[in-house]
Amino acid sequence: METVLVSPKFQVVIPRAVREALRIRPGQKVQVLQYEDRIELIPLRPIHEMRGFLRGIDTTIEREPDRV
């Protein structure tokens, strides 16, 4: 777990290890969420990077009779 310091302008630096692990690049947008008593930063990815991320998912689920 990394610790960062909030600057007088309320800025934080994302630690290098986290940036590299999440492949965050300069200028990339991140979504900021407040969840209970914490802040979560979620990197936004271009839609073309999402292609194939569900590959191999099991789609054989039982459906209601009116949904077949």
C-alpha positions in Angstrom: 0.0 0.0 0.0 1.3 3.4 -1.0 0.9 6.7 0.9 0.7 10.0 -0.9 0.6 13.6 0.2 -2.2 16.1 -0.8 -0.6 19.3 -2.0 -2.0 22.8 -1.1 -3.8 22.7 -4.4 -5.4 19.4 -3.4 -3.3 17.5 -5.9 -1.9 14.0 -5.5 0.7 12.0 -7.4 -0.2 8.5 -8.3 2.9 6.4 -7.3 4.9 4.9 -10.1 4.3 1.3 -9.2 0.5 1.9 -9.4 0.7 3.9 -12.7 2.8 1.2 -14.3 0.5 -1.7 -13.0 -2.6 0.1 -14.3 -0.9 1.5 -17.4 -2.0 5.0 -16.6 -0.5 7.6 -19.1 -0.2 11.4 -18.8 -3.3 13.1 -19.9 -5.5 10.0 -19.4 -8.8 10.6 -17.6 -9.8 8.9 -14.4 -13.2 8.7 -12.8 -13.3 9.8 -9.2 -15.8 8.1 -6.9 -16.6 8.7 -3.3 -17.5 5.5 -1.6 -18.4 5.7 2.1 -15.2 7.2 3.6 -12.8 6.7 0.8 -11.9 8.0 -2.7 -11.6 5.6 -5.6 -9.8 6.5 -8.9 -10.9 4.4 -11.9 -8.8 4.8 -15.1 -11.1 5.4 -18.1 -10.1 3.3 -21.1 -10.9 3.8 -24.8 -13.7 1.6 -26.0 -11.4 -0.2 -28.5 -9.3 -1.5 -25.6 -12.4 -3.3 -24.2 -12.7 -5.5 -27.3 -12.5 -9.2 -26.2 -12.4 -8.6 -22.5 -15.4 -11.0 -22.0 -13.8 -13.7 -24.2 -14.4 -17.1 -22.7 -17.3 -16.1 -20.5 -19.9 -18.9 -20.0 -23.1 -17.8 -21.7 -25.0 -21.0 -21.1 -27.3 -19.8 -18.4 -30.9 -21.0 -17.9 -33.4 -18.5 -19.1 -37.1 -17.9 -18.4 -39.4 -19.6 -20.9 -40.5 -16.3 -22.4 -36.8 -15.2 -23.1 -35.7 -18.1 -25.3 
